[in-house]
């Protein structure tokens, strides 16, 4: 009878170790899932920033084309181009800060 209880305690100890290992594996899985969620959010944010930057560059390029094709005197064109250059610098600084 004594041997039976001894074997029962060994089985119980093995079950405890198995449950502990399963618990650790579950924690690792949750950490991986959290990391994937964080990475997905970061990719979405980067994509949004890239799309905004592309739209900004396209808009400024169109303003330059419009300023040059508008005709008028060259002094007026220079002023318009300088204003667009200042917008580009400000936008570049804001993008760098992001």
Order of alpha helices (4+ residues) and beta strands (2+ residues): alpha-alpha
